[in-house]
Every structure is written in C-alpha cells, then in structure tokens.
Amino acid sequence: MILQEILNAKGTTVYTIRPDATLQDVVYRLVHHKVGSLVVTADGERDGQVVGIITERDILRACASERGPLSSIPVSDVMSTRLLTGRPDGTIEDAMGLMTDNRIRHLPVVSRGKLSGIVSIGDVVKAQHDHLAMENRFMKDYIRG
C-alpha cells in the first residue's frame, strides 16, 4: 500500500500558516480545523514554498518555556524547519519507519516540490490495520475452502 491510497481515502486537504503568524493563530487554526499540525509556507498558502511545520507538541514546548503569551511568539521561532516528507508513491511501511525513527506524528506528502497532502501516524496505522484485517479475512476464507 502506498501513501497516495491513504490520501485518496482521507482527502488531500492541508492547512497552512505563515511563519510570521503567532502561536495564538496556530492554536485557533488547529482547534478550528481539528488537526494536530499546520504546514508553514512562506506566504501561508498551500501552493507556497514549504518552510517548516508546526505541531501541537511545538505549542506545548513554547508554553513550557514561559517565553511570553502565545500571541507574542511568531511561528518562525518554534516551528520545525528540518521537514521530513514522504512521496505519494512511498510505501506505508517506509512512512511508518520514518515516523517512528524520527518521532514525528505528521508527514507532509510532496510530489514535484508541491504538497500533495499530509498523513498522520494515525492515518498510517489505520491503513495498515485495515490492510491486515482484509488479508486475514482472505486467508480465513481460503482455509475454509
């Protein structure tokens, strides 16, 4: 199974934000869109140049650092700039390995330099579970004859 199959099932919507937005803006968007991360693009648009990612975990770290109110901290100060990405034709197994080894929960999927979508560790686990459940069913049916 490949990442494009996950994107086909869940959709390709990616929520983005500008690096000069505040962490308060991030919190609002995360809650409003019911997501755990936003891709940071130079202009805040999906087709813009990807410069990083900001996640719930980044917000918690900023809160713990007591650097001030979230409304005064720009995204660029806390976003992750070492962005790991997957490809639409990448396998779920490769994505799981990448996400596990690097302790990340959100993997932007990029094709030809453009965002194709984003998958979470939950999306990957669900797809793997569904695939294994289907294989299990086929095996049981085969054994029963």
NORLINMO-V235261 format. One record per pair of residues at least 12 apart in sequence whose ideal C-beta (glycine too) atoms are under 6 Angstrom apart, sorted by the first residue. I is the first residue (numbers start at 0). GAP is how many residues later the second one is. D is the distance in whole Angstrom. If there is no record, write none. Layout:
i = {I I}
gap = {GAP GAP}
d = {D D}
This chain:
i = {0 0 1 1 2 2 2 2 2 2 3 5 5 5 6 9 11 13 13 13 13 14 14 14 15 15 15 15 16 16 16 17 18 18 18 18 19 20 21 22 22 22 22 23 23 25 35 36 36 36 37 38 38 39 39 39 39 45 51 51 51 51 52 52 53 53 57 61 83 84 84 85 85 87 87 87 91 91 91 94 94 95 98 104 104 105 105 106}
gap = {91 130 87 89 83 85 87 92 106 116 84 113 117 121 110 113 105 25 32 101 104 18 20 23 23 25 28 30 21 23 27 26 21 32 56 57 54 54 49 36 39 47 50 46 47 28 20 16 18 69 16 14 69 12 14 35 39 69 27 28 29 31 27 30 21 25 20 16 18 23 25 21 23 21 23 28 32 35 36 12 29 28 22 15 16 12 14 12}
d = {5 5 5 6 5 6 5 6 5 6 4 5 5 5 4 6 4 6 6 5 5 5 6 5 5 5 6 5 5 6 6 4 5 6 5 4 6 5 5 6 6 4 5 4 4 5 5 6 4 4 5 6 6 4 6 6 5 6 4 6 5 6 5 6 5 4 5 5 6 5 5 5 5 6 5 5 6 6 6 6 5 6 5 6 5 6 5 5}
